[in-house]
Amino acid sequence: PTSLIHAIKALRPTALIGSAVRPGAFDRNVIEEMSKLNTNPIIFPLSNPTDKAECTFSDAFEWSGGTVTFASGSPFPPLKDQNNQTHYAAQANNAYIFPSVGHAAILTEAKSIPDDVMLEMARMLSRMSPEEDLKRGLLFPPLDQIREVSIKLIAGACLEICRRKLQGRPHVAERTLEEWEGEVRKSMFSLPDDMTERKAR
């Protein structure tokens, strides 16, 4: 039977995505082979929980010589390199895209959500992390910014749905991105002031 190493050598992929719940599937040989093929191999062990991940962040970092672009389904702690620089394991989950596309579908009364809309949302999200964060492994915006990030993603998805004439709601096709952002803000749930104050104490 064909092994993962044989497949990598034959196909020369730029990325590996693990979702088969096989801990250790991305072993040293796999990561080293990916590193030979790519300056920054993309390794995403997305299986949950952490003990089911295809590899750990520390192993992927060590075996790639610190060049890995890493994201996992469960959190891994940050680590320091030999220069005492801190590197972070990005956590890739559905907190950004799925809720945003659902919200956009409701606001536009979308007839369908094709794959291209999801891909455009992924591109939008990819542009929201500063270059300095990306260098440290922070592939996604911080979760404490998720509300503002979501507003931009939802508005962008609404615009994309209308651009493709997939909206079921009349009279929204000509809205601008700024107009959609305004509607998204009005449609989002906010805690009452008294609850916000209690939470801050």
Backbone hydrogen bonds, N-H to C=O, Kabsch-Sander energy under -0.5 kcal/mol:
donor,donor_aa,acceptor,acceptor_aa,energy
7,A,3,S,-2.2
8,I,4,L,-2.5
9,K,5,I,-2.5
10,A,6,H,-2.0
11,L,7,A,-3.0
12,R,8,I,-2.6
16,L,42,I,-2.5
18,G,16,L,-0.5
18,G,44,F,-3.1
19,S,17,I,-0.5
24,G,53,A,-0.8
25,A,22,R,-2.0
26,F,54,E,-1.8
27,D,25,A,-1.2
31,I,27,D,-2.5
32,E,28,R,-2.9
33,E,29,N,-2.1
34,M,30,V,-2.4
35,S,31,I,-2.1
36,K,32,E,-1.5
37,L,33,E,-1.3
38,N,34,M,-1.6
42,I,14,T,-2.0
43,I,41,P,-0.7
43,I,69,T,-2.6
44,F,16,L,-3.1
44,F,42,I,-0.5
46,L,18,G,-1.9
46,L,44,F,-1.3
52,K,49,P,-2.3
53,A,50,T,-1.7
60,A,56,T,-2.3
61,F,57,F,-2.7
62,E,58,S,-2.4
63,W,59,D,-3.1
64,S,60,A,-1.4
65,G,62,E,-1.3
66,G,61,F,-3.0
67,T,64,S,-0.6
69,T,41,P,-3.0
70,F,68,V,-0.7
71,A,43,I,-1.5
72,S,90,A,-2.4
73,G,45,P,-1.5
79,L,87,H,-2.2
81,D,85,Q,-2.2
84,N,81,D,-2.1
87,H,79,L,-3.2
88,Y,136,R,-3.1
90,A,70,F,-1.1
90,A,88,Y,-0.7
92,A,72,S,-2.3
92,A,90,A,-0.6
93,N,91,Q,-0.8
96,Y,93,N,-0.5
100,S,96,Y,-0.9
101,V,97,I,-2.8
102,G,98,F,-2.0
103,H,99,P,-2.2
104,A,100,S,-2.5
105,A,101,V,-2.1
106,I,102,G,-1.7
107,L,103,H,-2.4
108,T,104,A,-2.2
109,E,105,A,-1.0
110,A,105,A,-1.7
111,K,166,L,-3.1
117,V,114,P,-1.2
118,M,114,P,-1.2
119,L,115,D,-2.5
120,E,116,D,-2.1
121,M,117,V,-2.0
122,A,118,M,-2.1
123,R,119,L,-2.1
124,M,120,E,-2.3
125,L,121,M,-2.6
126,S,122,A,-2.2
127,R,123,R,-1.1
127,R,124,M,-0.8
128,M,125,L,-1.7
129,S,126,S,-0.6
134,L,130,P,-2.1
135,K,131,E,-1.9
136,R,132,E,-0.9
136,R,133,D,-0.8
137,G,134,L,-1.5
138,L,133,D,-2.5
139,L,137,G,-1.6
145,Q,142,P,-2.0
146,I,143,L,-1.7
149,V,145,Q,-2.5
150,S,146,I,-2.7
151,I,147,R,-2.0
152,K,148,E,-1.8
153,L,149,V,-2.3
154,I,150,S,-3.2
155,A,151,I,-2.3
156,G,152,K,-2.4
157,A,153,L,-2.5
158,C,154,I,-2.6
159,L,155,A,-2.3
160,E,156,G,-2.2
161,I,157,A,-2.8
162,C,158,C,-2.3
163,R,159,L,-2.4
164,R,160,E,-1.6
165,K,162,C,-1.7
166,L,161,I,-2.6
168,G,108,T,-1.6
169,R,108,T,-2.1
172,V,169,R,-0.7
175,R,172,V,-1.6
180,W,176,T,-2.2
181,E,177,L,-2.5
182,G,178,E,-1.9
183,E,179,E,-1.9
184,V,180,W,-2.9
185,R,181,E,-2.3
186,K,182,G,-1.7
187,S,183,E,-1.7
188,M,184,V,-1.2
188,M,185,R,-0.5
195,M,192,P,-0.5
196,T,192,P,-2.2
197,E,193,D,-2.2
198,R,194,D,-1.8
199,K,195,M,-2.3
200,A,196,T,-1.7
201,R,197,E,-0.9
201,R,198,R,-0.5
